């Protein structure tokens, strides 16, 4: 306080100085003012800049919000943080959609906006009919930048030449034609699964997860998985809490990446497999070891959960609705008999079984939020609303598959929905969006569908 008063006194003295004041007399006052006053000015400036940025950013949000789909009012800096759902967010978002009487809503995470669609036709308009705009990804920090995957992981890649290369290579492993080559060992693994279920029905979840993980591992690295304590299988069991600790998450991701690189290199000494083919053509495609390891591991992330989760849901449905189980069993007995197992050639003659599988994909969709959001490559306008470039856009598949307009009594398991002549209008031929939309539809879709058929 005394220093501030001294400075103020010195400044008042300046009024008594005139043109005849000597340099020494000026120096007695000015150094004190500079030494004491400048830090205060700098401090005020450093405090004012963040406040000014915060105000300017919030004004930007308020002006932008007038052109966006409706949604909860965002607070400065926090957005919708204080009302953000902590449990089953898809249900809360569906309620907000009803509250604002709009299938498209805007949600704010801090000063970043997300657009969520709750209507099958609307999301199809954007991600399929406007696929030339909506096939890219938003900037991803946790899954991309933090673990150095933005330029190497097909899931994170923006739409462009590298993504198209990764996608084309993935099709050589699990495309609609390639999966036919996997039927032999996939059928063998199905028989092992049946044996495991009969031998130890209490551990049916582990048996199903081993089955789906082994099929993908054989395709990727030519390596069977005999039991769930296998390293590849254990990588699927990384505890969820680790994702909330950036340093731990980054370390775990780095270790996993290194493991998949080594696994791919070891696969080059085995029979035909995806990793071996990638290594053989590595120089032609300009890919490094990290990209190969990541691309092969993507099959685990994209194919295992969908298959195992859907099989488990099928068992659940058969337990809850035994009358449907009896109808399904009767069809198998009539077409296949009890002397052999069904084959893929029996599929066209089993319409009720096919309808049961499709209803499982609708009733208990594994990718509830339609996977990772898309992002338009430039500003777009849809039904009078602005969708800024780079904005994450996603579909709430849980709500879409429970719209009574397309699916009456949506919580009931009704295979009849998908029998010929009974289907209701839907924007996709399959009648559901379990495998997402457009150009970034799940790469593992053909493999998953073959596993169910």
N, C-alpha and C positions, 0 to 999 in steps of 0.2 A: 504493500500500500504506500509506503514511504517513497519507493522508487517511482510509482505513478505520480505522486504529488510533486516530486522533484522535477519530473519531466514537464508536468503542467506549469510549474513555476517558471522553468526555463523558457517555455513557449510564450508565457505572458511577458517575459522580459524582452522578447523580440520586438515588441511594440515600441520600446524605448530606444531601439537602435536606429541609426540614420545612415546616410551615405558615407559619413566620416568614420564609421565603425571599422576598427582594424581587424585584420585576419585573425589575430590571436583572440580578440573578443568574440568573434563569431564561433571560433573553434571551441570555446569554452561551453557553448550551448548546444551546437548541432550534434557533436558526437554522442552526447547523452540522449538526445531525442532519437537518433538513428538506432542506437544500441537497445533502447528500451521499447520504442514504438514499433519497429519492424517485425519482431516476433509476434506481436499482437495482430498486426495486419495479416501476416502469413497464416496464423491460426484461424482467424476469421474466414480467410479465403478458402482454406482447406475444409472448414465446416460448411461453408456456403455452397461449395461445388456439389457435394453429394445431395444436399437438400434441393438444389436447383435441378439436378438430374432427376431426382425422384419426382419432383413436381412436374417436370416436362414429360417424363415417361408416363405418369398417371394421366396427364392431359391427353397424351397420345392414345392411351387405352380407352379413355372415355369417348374420344372422338371416333376411334375405330369401332368401338362397341356398337355405335348407332347403325353400322352397316353390316354387322355380323348376325348370325342366327341368335335367337334369345337364349338366356341362361342366367344363372345366379349373378348378382351384382358383385364385381371384384373389388376388393379392398386394396389400398396402396401397398405395394411391395408384396403382400401376402396372397393376393388374388382370392381364390375360394378355399384357401387352406383350412380355415376354421370350420367349414361345413363339409369338407371333403370326406367321403365315406372311408372308413378304415377297414370295413368288412363287407365283402361282396359288393363292390362299387357298381357293378353292372345293374343291380337292382335299384340302387339310388338314382343312377342316371336315367333308368327307365321311368322312374317316378317323376323326375324333373321334366322329362319329355312330355309326360301327361300334364304336368302342372303348367307348362308354358304352351301347351296345345300345339306342339311342333315336333315332328319326328327328327329334326336336326337341332342340336343345342350346342352352345359354346361353354366350355369349362376352362377356368383360368388356374394355372399353376404358377404362382408368382406373377410375373408379367408376361408369361408365355401362354398362348391360347391353344386349346385343343377343340376340334369339332367332331362330335359324335353323332352318327346316324342310327336311327331306330326303325328304319323302314327298308324292306328288301328292294323295292323298286328305286328308291332314292339312292341308296348306296350303289346299286347296279348302274344307275345313270352316271355316277361319278367315276367309279373305279373300273368299269367295263366299257361303257359307251364313250367315256372320255379318258380312256387308258393312256392316250398319248400325253396327257397332262398329269395323270395320277399314278404313274408307275414308279416314282422315285420314293426316297425315304427322307424323313426329317433328320435333322442333326441329332445324333444319339451320343450322349456323354458316357453313361454307365456301360452300355453294351458295345459302344464304338470307341470313342476317344480314350476312355480310361484304360481299356485293355488292348489298345493299339489294333483294333479290328475294323476300323472305318474303311480301310482300303483293301482289306484281305478277306473279310467274311461276306459271303453272298447275301446273308440276311441284312447286313448293314449297308451294302453298296448302293450308291445312287444309281439311277437308271442310266446306262451308258454301255460302251463297248465291253468294259470289264465284266459288268453284270451279265451281259448277253453271253460272254464266253463261259462264265461259271455256270450259267443256266444250261447252256448247250452241253457242257461236259456232264452236268448232273443228269441230263436226259439219257446219256449213254449208259447210266447205271440203273436208273429207276423210271425211265420213260415208259410210255404205254406199250411199246414193242419190247424194250429191254427186260421188263419184269417177267415176260413169258419164259425167259431163259432161267429164271429163278424158281420155277414151279416145282422142280424135282426136290431140291433141298428144303424149300418152303413146306412142301407136303410132308417131308420126313420130320421136320420140326413140329408140324401140327400133330403128328402121331405121338411124338415125345411129350407134347403138351397134354394130350389126352391121357397118356399113361400117368403123368405126374398128377393130374387132377383126380384120377381114380385112386392113386396110391396115397396121396396126402391132400384131401379136399380142404382141410383147414388153411393150408398155405396156398390157396388158389391164386392170390394176387402175385406172389413171388413167381409162381409157375408161369403165369401169363406174361409177366415182365421179362422173365428169362427167355421165353419164346420169341417175343418181338425184338428183344435186344440181340439175340443170337442171329436171327434172320438178317438184320441190318449189318451186323458185324461180319457175317460171311460175305455179304455183297461188298462191303467197304474194304476189308483186309483179308478175306479168305480165312477167317478165324471163327470157329464155333465157340459158343459160350455154354459151358456145361452147368454152371450154377451161378447164383446171384452174388456170390462173393468175388466174382471176377472183377478185375480193375475197371473194365469198360462199364460194367453194370453199376459199380459203386459210384462212378462219376455222375450217374443220374440221381444219386441220393445226397448231393451236396446240400447241407442244411440251409434253409431259407434265410436265417438270420445273417449269414455271411454277406448277402447282397446289400445289407444296410451299412456295412463297414467298408468304405472304399478301398482302404489299404489291403484288407483281407480278401476282398473280392478280386482286386487286381492280381494279388499273389496267387490265388486259386486259379484264376483264368490263365495266368502265365504257365503254371505247372501243368494244367490240362492241355494247353497248346503244345508244350514240349513233349508231353506223353503221346499225343496224337501224331506228332511229327515222327517220333521214334517208331510208333506202331506202323505208320505208312512206309517207312524205310524197311522195316522187317518184312512187310507184305510183299516187297519186290522179289523175295526168294520163294514165294509160294505160288500156287496155281493162279489162274486168272482171277483178278479182283480189281476193283475200282482204283485203289491206290497204285497198284502196279501199272495200270494203263496210264495214269496221270504222270507217274515218274518217267515212263518210257517216252512220253510226248512233252516232257517238262520244258525243254528248250524251245520247241516249236510254239508253245503257248506263252512263253515268257513268264512262267510261274516260279516262285521260290518255294522252298520247303514248307514255310509257314502257311502259304496259301493251300498247298496240297493237304497238309494236316487238317486245316480248318474245313476245307471242302468235304473231305471224307467224314469228318466228325459232324458235319451238318446233317448227314443222314440219320445220325443218332438223335439229334435234337428234333428233327422234323418228322421222323418216322416211328419212333418208339412209343412216345406218349399217345399219339393218335390211335395207334393199333391197340396197345394194351388197355388204354382207358375205355375205348369203345367196346372191347370184348368184356371187360368187367361190367360195364353198364348193361350189356346184353344179358349177362347172367342175372343182374339185379332185376331187370324187367321181367325175365322169365319166372323169377321167384315171386314177384309182386302180382303178376298177372298169369297164373297157372293155366287159365283157359286158352291163352294165346300160345303158351308152350305146347299144349296138347295139339292145337291146330298145326303148329310148325312141325312137331314130331310126326303127325299123321301124314303130312305132305312128304316128308323124307321117307317114311316107311313105304308109301305108295310108289314113289319114283325110284328110290334107291334100293329099298328092301333092307334087310338086316344082316345080309351076308357080306357086305363090303362097306367101305367108307365112301362118302360122296366125293366126286371129282369136279374139276372145273367144267368139264363137259356137261355136268348135270345142271349147271346154273340156270340156263334158259327154261328148264322144266320145273324150276322151284320158285315161282313168282311170289309165294307167300313168305318164304325165307328171305328172298331179296327185299321184300317190303319191310320185313322185321329189321333187317340190317339198316336200311335207309331211315327207318323211324328212330332207331338208336342214335344215328348221327344227328338227327334233329332234336330228339328228346333230351339227350345228354351230350351236347356238342363239347368236344374237348377244348377247342380254341374259342372260348366264350366271347372274347373281344376281337375275334377275327385276326389274331396275330399282331404283328407290329404294324403301326399305322403307316399310311402312305402320306405323300406330301406333293402338292402340285408344284410343277417347275416354274410356274408364273402365276400371277394373280388371275383368279377365275371368278366368275359370277354365276350363281345358280339360284334360280327362283327368286331373284332380287337380292340375294345375300352375297356379300363379298367373302371369298376364301383366299386369304393372302398367300403368296408363294412361300413354300417351306412350312406351312402350317400342318401339323399332324392331323390327319383325317382318318377316322376308323369307324367300324360298324359294330354296334352292340349286338352280336349274334344271339346272345341269350334272349334279348327282347325281340329280335327279328323272328326267331323260331318260335316265339310265343305270341305272335300277333294272331288274334282269333279270326281276323279277316282271311288269312291264308290257312290257319290251323285251328279250327274249332276245338274247344276243350283242350288247349295246348298242353296241359300238365298230364293228360292221360296218354298212355301208350297205345296208339292205334295204327297198326301196320296198314290197315285198309286205306289210309290216306294216299298211299303210293301204289295202289293197284290200278290197273288200266281202267279208265272210264270214271274214276272217282277223284282224280287229282284236281286241285283247284289251280287257277292261274298263278304262275310264279315266274320271275324273270330269268331263271336258269332252268335248263332242261332236266337237271338232276332233282330239282324241287327243294333244294336246301343250299346252305352256304358253309357247310362244315369244313370245306377246304379253301375258304376265302374267295378272292375275286380276281378276275382279269389276268394280266400278264404275270402277276406275282402269286398266282394260285400255288398252293403247296406242291413242291417238287415231289413229295412222297405220296401224292394222291393215288397214282396207279398201283403202287406197292400196297398201300393200305386197303384199297378196294379189292385187290387180289387176295389179301389176307382174309377179308370178310366173305369172299364169294365161295 
